[in-house]
């Protein structure tokens, strides 16, 4: 499973990280400007905004963490995109 994280800055979407679940482990490739955010997500966990999930999901449960990334959320400045399967027209998510 592979999930890309996009941020919208200056009106354009930019990919800043990719999370990959391989052999039960999460790997992350990220741009330098996203280092603090990614570190916080990996150490403190991730909880989709607007979800009924009470506790952040951590990388201690890799499959649940990746699933949480794809859960609906209310943020308008970032998007997670499932990139597990190649798409005909790759690019940033539709806002």
N, C-alpha and C positions, 0 to 999 in steps of 0.2 A: 504494500500500500504506500502511496506517495501523495502528500498534500502540500501544495504551495501556499505561502502566505503573501498576500499583496497588500500594500498600503497605497492610499491615494494622497499624493502630495502635489501641489501646484496643478490640480485638476487632472493629473494623469495617474494611472495605476502602475505601480512598480513592484515587481517580485522582490521580496527581501529575504525570503527563506524557503527552504524545502525540508519537510519532515518526511522521513522514510522509515517504514517498519520492515525490517529484514531479520529473519530468523528470531523473531520475538524481541528484538532490540530496536530502539529508536535511534536513528542517526539524523543529524541536522547539518545542513549546509546553509550558511547565511552570509548576508552582506555585513560589512563591519558596522554600519550605522544601526543595525538591528541587534547588536550583541547584547546590550543591557536587557532588552525586551525578551530575547530568546533565553538568556540566563534565568530571568525571573520566571518565565513559563516552565522551564525545566526543573527549577529548584522549588518553586512555590506551588506549581500546578497551574492548571487552566480550567476556568469555569466559563462557559459561554454566557455572555451578557443576556439577560432576559430569560434565562432558563430556570427551571425549578430545581436544578441541581444545587444542593446546599453546600457541598464541599468541593474544592478544586480537585480535578483529576490529575494525578501525577504520573511521571514516567515509570513509577514502580508497577503500574498496570498498563503496559504499552498499548495493547489493543483498545482499552477503554479511553486512553489519552487520545489516540488517533480518531476514534469515533467522536469524542467530544469536540475535536477541531471542526468536524463537519456538521455539528449540530447548528440549528438556526440560531442566529444572534441578532442583536439590534444595532450593532455598530455600523456606521456609514463610512468610516475611514479605513476599514480593513476588511478583507475577504479571504476565506480559505477556499481553495479550489482543489478538488480531487483530480490528481494527475496520474492516477494509477494506470489508466488505459490511455493510449495515445488518442488525441482528438483530431478531427479533420481540420479544424481551424484553431490552433493554439493561440493563446493570448490572454490578456487580463480578463477577469470576470466581468460580467455585465452588471452595472450598478443597480 
